[in-house]
């Protein structure tokens, strides 16, 4: 995901990195993340904004990770 984010040369990229902090958060531990993090399936269409928003709102028993949304529209600068 970091490579895909760096290769995006057409605008904004948001890369959310999930990293536990053992000093200040003893609830969301590495074990807690391992039990919940799930790769997004191949059936997800990252060009569908509504599906991406639904997926992004999931947080709790399952945390989806992967490319949630992308689009191919022309950047502001190139217009």
N, C-alpha and C positions, 0 to 999 in steps of 0.2 A: 504494500500500500504506500510505503514511503517513496518507492521508485515511481509509482504511478502519479503521486502528488507532485514530485519534482519534475516529471516529464510534461506536466500540464503547462503549456506556455501561452494559453489563450484566456487567461483571466484568473479569477480567484479560486484558491484551493483551501479547504479546511480539513486538516488532518487531526483527528482527536486521538490522543494516545492515552490508553488506560494504564495507569501505573499506580500500584498501591503505595501508600506512605505509612510505613510501620511506626514512625515517630508520632504522628498526629491523628491517625485513624486506625484503631484496632478492630474495626468492624469489617471494612472492605479490604480484607487481606488478600494475598496472592491466591490462597485456597478458595476464597469466596469468588474471585474472578474466574479461576479455572473451572469451577462448577457451573458458571453461568454463560460464559462467552461461547458464542456459536458463529461459525462462518456462515455468511449469507449463501443460500443455495443458488445453483445455476438457473433456477426457474425465475429468479428475481430480475426484472427489467429496470436497470438503473436510469433509463431515459423516461420512465413513468414517474412524474413528480408526486402524484397522489400515493402511489405504492411506496415511494421513498419516504414520504412524510409518515405514513403508517408504520413503516419499519423503524424509522428514527425515534418514534415515540415509545418503542418497546424498551423497557428498562425494569429489571427486577429478576424474575426467575430465569429469563433469557436475555442476553445482551448481544444483539447482532453486530458483527464486525465484517467489514469489507467495503467495497465501493457502493455506497447507498444511492447516490444521485450524481448524474453528470448530464451535460447537454452539449450540443454541437453548434449552438448559435454563434454568430460572429461576435467577436469582442468589440467593446466600445471604441477602443483605440484604432482598430482596423477599419472601422466605418468612417 
